[in-house]
Amino acid sequence: MSKRAATDAKATDARAGSPSATLAQALAAVVDLSHRFGLDPEFSRAGGGNSSAKAEGVMYIKPSGAPLAELTAEALMGLELRPLLELLDAPEPPDSPGGTDEVMGVAIASRVGPDDGRRPSVEFLFHALLPQRYVLHTHPISVNALTCSSRGRELATELFGDQVLWIPYTNPGLPLARRIRDGRREHETRTGGPAPSALLLQNHGLVVAADSPDEIDRVSKWIVEAIQARLGGAEATAAPDRGLVPTLDPAVASAAVRVIGPVLRAALATGERLKVVTFDDSPLARRVEDPVTGAEQAAGGPLTPDQIVYAGSRPLLLDPVPAAMDADTLAVGVLTAVERFERDRGYKPTVVVVPSLGTFAAGASIRQAETARDTYLDAVRVASLAAALGGIRPLADEEREFIERWEAEEYRRRVAVGSARSGRVEGLVAVVTGAAQGFGLSIASELAAQGAHVALADLNATLADTEAGALAAQFGAGRAVGLSIDVTDDASVAACFDAVIRRYGGFDLLVSNAGILRAGSVTSQPVAEFDAVTRVNYRGYFLCVRNGAPILARQHRAKPDYWGDIVEINSKSGLAGSSRNSAYAGSKFGGIGLTQSFALELVGDGIKVNAICPGNFLDGPLWSDPKNGLFIQYLREGKVPGAKTIDDVRRVYEAKVPMGRGCTPADVMEALYYVIAQRYETGQAIPVTGGQVMLS
């Protein structure tokens, strides 16, 4: 260790070992600080930004790719400080941007505790270098407007003088840490005083170090407010509704999204599963031209490492959608543009911008897609504000290429996306109708548990939204959404599928589950009840396929080896007649006729259509609802001779099943998984009846 490095280490150890704060207090403080800034989208996105605390010769730092907002004390990684500081003065290690280099090897070797495979933040070295107890690195929009401005250094000097240290853009890792070290030493030599505790990293963000979280909070806000004051009217000049291409007619725009979303899901896929593609048509998402310079932002190059990691170096800019849009021509144009982008750049785009329409962002999950969208839109804001400050300074090609190749950043992106799951429908997007309760809710819940994104569509939109929120809380933000649908109304069904496309880009599985049952004798049942059952169970299935099949077909045409699935949740009453239940049985018989007919028609579009015919779900609300369930209906209608109680009716129906019990959602799910997985059956009606109905 050099004399200077030994002095730095001694100063750091002295601060870290101070008796003024215990280790537990330091960890709790840095977690609280991380949450405060991580929950503010003006400061942090996804796994961007990092934080650390020092105590007793050890630095505890956020793991790479983990969001600040979700950091826990247990997740912080402990690294011995001394080996890290020695590395700053060690001989230059081999440059290996495409693989794990010796620098990360030193960090892993210095870990306190067992190696669990995680890595510390890629910027652990400059956290170790700064002698203060706490270090916070964030990416405020206003700060990056300055750091990404071509006049950034000049403006930083004008605003802060020697109180903030400007660090020219440097490749991350060891080079950046050494640049910070040298900048601090130069400042100390030039001024005769201590180096500033705040750093402005060109095209990278803000770093603030202090011995208390409150001081970090104060300094961060001081810097942000000073830059915002300097921007003055620039925020208004760069407002989201400036520099826009005129919007399309709403009907044309909806039709275009209905084409582009499904095509992109397929065109951007890199494996068997299609992408999740989310759409945004806010003014900011529709902007393709900077209001101050007139420069095309989509082609201007990335501004920050985070933009490259989460949104890709450049978006694909499509041609404007013509007012007289032809769907097939538009689809071909999108496919051609994606292929040309990949051929020219060697990778598929993550963000696709359509003038006058909006921005599409893709990912393996909704979380990844939304992160890409938000990161890109942040970059659009930053570019607009930087232009208002005098000009935009995008990353140079060699700077961009380093980030694109650097394995440490690829690792950060993978962690931020989330750990891989092995669910049976991992990555699929499913639409389940009648999903707010009963069988539909059970199906939607199991699909979400097995890795799918699920749209819970129901006439009771409020309940569907509540249940979707519960699933999202359990399985991940955005993994489930509640949507309104009246399956008997064509416009309502179309609007529901449009909402699915805007959120996920399309879907892979339609479970047509919505249904009602009204028991009654053919001689006494009101005609209105018969019509209601037929409209929901028969017409509703038809309308869902009518609106959903074109989406699946569009995805198949864009990726011919892709197949989608439509599954009707039918009934054993669709396989055998049911006394005093003709309306329901007739609608279900008709449903099997539709299934077979749809299967014959849609097989050429890469769509398998099948029906699952469950036995009686005796524990579900259809049967067990105390006011209008089938048990009480059948008791009231006298369908079970001699029955005097609901329990009498239940025992009779259980006795009809060779397996001795009613059907359960788990039984139906096994059939559903089979239907999805197999590639050689369509038009089938699969009984799940415990032997009560046997096919001949």
N, C-alpha and C positions, 0 to 999 in steps of 0.2 A: 504494500500500500504506500502511495506517495505521501509526503508530509502534508500536502494540502488536503488530500482525501482523508488522512487520519484526523486532521483538525475538523473537517466537516462531519465525520462520523462521531467524533467526541461531542461536538455541539448538538448533533441530533440525538445521541444517546442521553445527553444531559436533559434535554427537553422531554424526551420520551419517558425517561425514568423519574420525572418530577413527582414528588409525593402529593402534589396538589390534586391529582385525579387518579382514581383507581382504574384498572384495566376495564372493569365492568362499566364504569361511568363513561370511559372514552368510547367503548363500543356502542353503548346506548346513544351517546351523543352523535356519533357519525351516522348511525342508522336513522335517527330522527332528522338529521340534516339531509340525508339522502332522500328520505320520503318527501320532505318539504319541497325540494327542488325537482325531484323526479316526478312528482304529481303535477307539476306545472309544465304544460306543453311548450311554453315559451322558452324553457330551459333545457328540456331533455325529451328525447324520443327513443322508444324501444330500449336497446342495450347501450345506447350512446351515453357518454359522460361517465365519470367514475369518481370514487371518493375513497379516502383512507384515513386511518388514525394510527398514531405511533404510541407505544407504551412499552417500557422495560426492554428497549433494544429491539423490539419487533414492530413491523408495520403490518397493520391489518387492512387489507384492501379488497374492494369489490371484485368478484370474479368476472372474467371476460364474458361479455354478452348478456349478463344479468341486468335487468332494469333497476335503476336507482329506486324507483317507487316500490319495488318488491324486496329490497334488500333486508336481510335479517342479520342479527349479530352472529348466529351460528353459521351463516353462509360466508362471512368475511374470511379471507384467506390470510393466515399469518406467515410472514416472510422475515427471516432474520435480516436486519439492516446492513450489517457489516459486509457480507459478501456482495450485496447489491452496490454499495458505495465503492468497493474495490473494483468492480467491473467498469466503472466510469473511467478509470485511469489505466485499464488493462489494454494490451495490444488489440488492434482492430480485429474482430472476429471475421470469419469468412462471410461474404454477402450471400445470403441464401433466401431471397424474398419468397421463393416458392415452397419453402419447407421450414420446419421448426429449427430455429437457429440456436447458436450457443447461448445467446442472451436468455431466451426462455428456459434453456436448460439450467442456467445458473439460478433462475427464479424457482424452478421446480425443486432443485437441490437444496434451496434454502428454506423450504417449507417447514413450518412448525406443525408437527403432527403428521399423520399418515397421508400418503399421496392417494387421493380419491379420483384422480383423472382430470380434475378441473384445472384451469389456468387462471392466473391473476390477470387483471386488466393489462392490456398491451402496453400501457404507459406507466407501468409500475416503477420504472427507473426514475422518472422525474418526481414522482411522489416521494420516493426515498431520498432524493437529492434535497428537496426543500426541507429546511430544518424545523418548521412549525409542526405542531402536533397534528393538526387537521389539514387536509388538502381536498378541495372540491374542483372538479373539472366539468364544466357544462357548456352548452352550445346555445346561448340566448339568441333569439332572432335579431334583436337590435345590435348585439355585439358582433354577430357574424356579418351583419350589414356593413359594419366598419372593417372587420378583418378580411372580408371578401371584396372590399373596395380597392380600386387601383390607387386611391389616395389614402389608404388605411394608415400607413405609418405617419404620414404628415398630420392627419387628423388626430391620431392618438397622441402625438406630441403636443398638438394645439390644445387638446382637452385635458391631458393628464400630466404633461411635463415629465418629470422624473419619478412620479408617484406610481406609474405602471410601466412595466417592462415589455417592450414590443419584441416579439420573437419572429423573425422571418420564417416563411414556410420551410419546414425540414421534414424529411421522411420520418415517420414515427418509429418508436423503439429507441435503440441506443443513439442513433444520430440526433434525434430531437432532444434527448436527455443531455447529451454533451453540448448541444447548442444552447440550451437553457443554462447549463453550468457556466459556459464561457460568457454568456450574456450577463449573468449575475456578477461574475468576477470583473468583467470590464466595467460594469456600472459602479461597483465598489471602488475600483481603482480611480475611475474618473471623478466620482463625487466625494470620495472619502467617507461615505456613509454606507449603511446596510442596503442590500438589494431590496427592491420592492417585493411585497408579498403577493402582488397581483400581476398576472401575465396575460397579455393578449397574443394568442397564437394565430399567426396569419392563416386564413382559410381553415381554421380549426376550432377556435372558441376561446373561452375564458378559464383561467386557472386562478384560484384564490387560496392562499394558505394562511392559517392563523392558529393561535393557541386556544381559541374558543370558537364554537359554532356561531355564537352571536356576532363575532367579528367578521366571520366569513359572510354571514347574512348581510351585515351592514355594508361591507366593501362591495359585494356583488350588486346590491341594489344601487349603491352610489354610482358605480360604473355604468350600469344599465340606464339609470335615469339621466346621467350626463350625456350619453349617446343619444337617447331619445330627445332630449332637449336640443341637441345639435341637429337632429333630423328635422325638428320643427314641423313644417308643413309637408315634409317629404312623405310622411305616412299617408297623407291625404292625396298627394300627387300619385303615389303608388297604390292607391286604393284598388281593391279587387275588381271593381267594375270599369277600370280604365284599360284601354288597349285591347278590347275584345273584338273578335269577329262577330258580326250580328248573329243573334240566335236563330235557330231553325224554328219553323212552325212546330208546336208541341206534338202534333200527330206524327210528323215526319221524324222528329227527334226520338219519340218512343219506338217507332218502327226501326230506326237505325240502331238503337241500343239493343233491341230484340234480335238483331242480326249480329252485331259486332261482339257482344258479350259471349254468346255461345261459340262463335268462331275462334275468339281469342282463347277460351278455355282449352280448346283442342289444339290450336296452332302453337300455343306456348308450352304445351305439355312436353316433358322430357322423359316420361316413362309411361306406364300403363294408365295411371290416374291422370285425369284432367286437372288443370289448375283451378283454384278459386280466383275469380276475377271480380273485383268490386269497382263500382262506377260512381263517379262524383261529377255533378254538373253545376257545382257552385261557380260563381264568377271567377274565382281564383283558378279553378280547375279548367275553365274554358280559355284562359289567357294563353296565348302563344307568342305574344309580341310585347316587349317591354315598353311601357307607356312613355318613358323618357327618351330612350335611345332608339327605339324602333327595332332593336335587335331581336332576332328570333331566339327566345329563351331556350326552346326545346333543343336547339342545335348548338348552344353556346358552350357546352362542356360542363362537367361537374364542378361544384364549388368547394366541397368538403369531403373528407374521407367517409363520413357517415352516409352521405348521399350515394357514394359508390357502393358501399357495403349493403345498404338496405333498399335502394331504388335503382341501382344500376348507373353506369357512367353517363349514359344518355338515354332519353326516351325515344321511342319510335313516334315520329310525327306523320300521321296519316293525312291524306288529302281531305279537304272539306267535303262533307256530305252534300250532294246536290239536292235542291228542293224537289226535283222530280226523281226521287230515289227508286232504283230497282234493287230489290233485296239480293237477288243472285249475283248481280254485277258487283254490288257492294261487298258481298262475302268473298268473291274471287279477288277483289282488290285488296282486302285485308290480308288474305292468305299470301298473296304475292308480295305485299309489303313486308310481312314478317319474314318470309323466306329471303328476301333481298337484304334485310337488316342482318339476319344471321349469317348470310354469305359474306357480307362486307365486314362485319365486326367479329365474327367467330362465336357469338353467343346470342341467345334469344333476349328480346327486350323484357324488362320488368314492368315498365310504365309505357302506356300508349296514349298519346294525346291526339284528340280529334278536334280541329278548329270548329268553333260554334257549337260543339256538342258537349265535350267534357274530357275527363281523364279516366282511363281504365288502369288498374294496378293489379298485378298478378302475384300469387304466392301458392305454396303448398297448403296453406291454411288461411282462414280469414284473418288471423292475427298477422301473418306475414304480409298478406295483401294490403291490409290497412296500414301497416307500418310503412310499406313502400309508398303508398299514396300520401300519407302524412309527411314523410320525409321529402318527397318530391315537391309537395305544395309548400313546405317550409322553404325549400330552395328557391321556389318561384318568388316567394315573399322577400327572401334575402336578396335575390338578384335585383328586384325592383327597388329596394331601399338602397342597395349598394350603388345602383345607377344614379339614384337621386343624390348620393354623396359624391358623385364625380366620375363614376365608372365602375365596371365589373371586372374583377380579377379572377377568372376561372383557374383551376389547376392546370399547370402545364402538362403536356403529354407524358413527359418522363415521371412527373409526380403522380399522375393518374395511373400510369402503368404499374408503378411500384405497388400501389394499393390493390390494384386488380390481381397482382401476382402474389401478394404477401399472404402466406398461409395463416398467419396470426389473425388477419382480418377475416379470412374465410371461416376460421374457427369461431370468431365472434358472431358472425352472421348465423352460423348453424345453431349456436347456443341460443341466440335471441329468437330464432324460429321456434324452438322448443324441442324437447326430446322426442325421438321417434317412437311411435306407438305401434302396436301389432294387432290392432282391432280387426275384426272380420270385415268391416266395411270402412276401414281407415281411408280418409281422404274423399269419400263419396259425398255428394250433396243429395239429400233426400227431401222430398215434399210429401208430407203425410196430411191427408184431409181428415176432418173430424178428429183432430189430434188434441183437443183441449181436455179430454177426459177419457176414461174407459180404455178400450182396446187401442184406440189411436194414440193416446198418451203413452201407454205401455210400449207400443211399437216405437214411437219417437224417442222415448227415454232410452230404450235398449240400443237403438241405432246410434244415439249420441255417445252412449257408454262404449260402443265398439268403434268410435273414431269418426263417425259421420258428422257433417254439418246438416242440421235439420231445420226445415221450415214447418212450423206447426200451424196449419191452416184450418180455421174453424169459423163457423157462424158467430160463435161467442168469442169475438176478437180479444176482449178484455181478459178472459180466462186463458186464452191461448198465449197472450203476451206474458201473463203472470207465470205460467208453466214454463215458457221458453226462458224467462229470466232465471228461474230456478235451475234449469239445465245448464245455462251459460255460466251460472255461478259455480256449478259443480264441475263442469268439463272444460270451461274456458270461454272468455269473452268472445261474443260473436258466433259461437258454435251452434246456437239455436236462436230462432227468431219467430215471434208470433205474428201471424198475418190474418187479415180478415178475408173470408170467402163465403159466398153463398153459392153452393155447387149447382143450384138450379138456375142461376142467372149467368148468361154468357159473358156479359161485361164484367161482372164481379170476378169470375174465374180468370178472365184475361188480365185484369188488374193485379190479381194475386201472382200470376206467373211473371208479369212484368216486374213486380217487386222482388221476386226471387232472382231475376236476372240482374237487377240493379245491385243487389247485395252480394250474390255469389257468382254471377256470370251465366248461370244456367243450372242444370241439375242432372243427376244420373239415375235417380230412382223416384218414380211416382207411386206412392201407396194410396190408392183410391179406397179409403176406409169409411168416409162419411156415409152414414146410413141411419134410417129410422125404422121402427117396427110398430105397427098398430094392428093388434090381433082383433079378429071379429068374424062373425059368420057372413058368408056371401049374401045371405038374405037380409041381414040387418046392419052391416057395416055402412056407415055414411060414405057417400061417394067422395066427399071431400077428403076423408081419411085415405081412401084408396088412391086418390090422385096425389096426395102429399107423399105417400110411400113411394109411388112410382116416380115422381119428380126427383126426389132425393136419390133413391137407390139406382134408378135406371138412367134417367136424363142426366143426373149429376155425374155419373161415371162417364157418359158420352161427352159431356162438356169438358171435363178435366182432360180427357184424352185428346179431344179436338184442339185444345189450347196448348197442351204439353208436348204432344208428339212432334210438332214442327221444331221445337227447341232441341229435342233429342236427335232429330234427323239432321239438323244443321251441324251439330257436333260430330255426327257420324260422317257427314260429307267432308268435313275438315280433317278428320282423322279416321280413315276407312276401317282400321282394325278395332275401333271403339264401338261398343254396344251399350245401349241404355236399356232400362227395364221399366215396365209398367206392370204393377201388380194390383189386382182388385181383391180386396178382402170381401169375399163372397160369404157363403154359409152352407152348411149341410142342407139347408132348405133350398139351395139351388141345385141339389142333386136328387132330392126326393121331396114329393109333395108334403104339405103340412096342413092338417085339418084346422079349420077356423083361423087360418093364417095365410089366406090366398093372396092377399095384396103383397105381403113380404116375399112369399115363395115365388110368386110370379115375377116380381122384380129381380129376384136373384137368379131364376132360370134365364130371364132375359139378359142378365149380366154375363152369364157364361156364353150366351150367344154372341154378345158384343165382344167378349174376350177372344173367342175363336175367330170372329170376323176381323177384328183389329189385328190379330196376330198374322193372318194371311196378308192383309194389306200393308202392314208396316215392317215386315221382315226385310224388305228391300231397303228400308231406311235405317237398318241396324238397330231395330227395336224389338226386344222380346216382350210378349204380352202374355201374362199368365194370371190365373186366379187361385186363391187359397180359400178353401171351404172349411172353416173351423166348425167344430161342434159347439155345444152350448157353453158360453163363458158365464157360468153360474154365479161367479163372485163379482162380476162386473155390474155397473149401474144399469145396463140394459135389462138384466134379470132381477137384480137385487134392490133397485130403487124402491123405497117403501111406499111411494105415492103412485108411480106409473111404471114400475118394472114389470117384466113379463110374469113373474111369479104372481103378483097381485092381479095383473090383467087376466091371466089364465084362470086364476081362482074365481074372479068375477064373472068371466065368460062361461064358466062351467066346463072348460076344456078337459079337465082331469076329473072323471066321474068319482064321486065319493070323497074328494079332497075337501077338508074343512079349514085347513090352515096353509100358510105359505110353506111350512116345513113339509106338509103332506105333498105339495106340488113338487118341491125340490127332490124328495126321495124318489118319486116316480120317474123324474127325468134322469137322475143318477143311475137308476136301475136299468135304464135303456142302453147304457153305455157298457160294452164288455169290459172296458178298463175300470169301470166303477166310479168314475169321477167326471166332472166337467172339464172342458178344454181350458187351458191357461195361456196367457200371452207368451210364455216361454215355449210352449208347443208350437204356436204359430210362427215364432221367430226362427225356429229350426227350419221350417218349411220356407220361410222368406230367404234365409241365407242360402238354402239350396237353389232356389229359383235364381238368385243373383249370380251365384258362383258358376252354375252349369251354363254351357254354351250351346247345348244341342236340343233344348226343349222350348217350344213356344206354343201358345194356344191351349195349355193344359189347365184343368181344374183339379187341384190337388186336395184331397180330403185330409183333414186333421180332426178326426172325430172319435178317436179311441176305439175304432172298430164299429161304431154305430152305423155308419154308412160305408159299404164296401163296393168298390167299382167292379163291374163285370165286363 
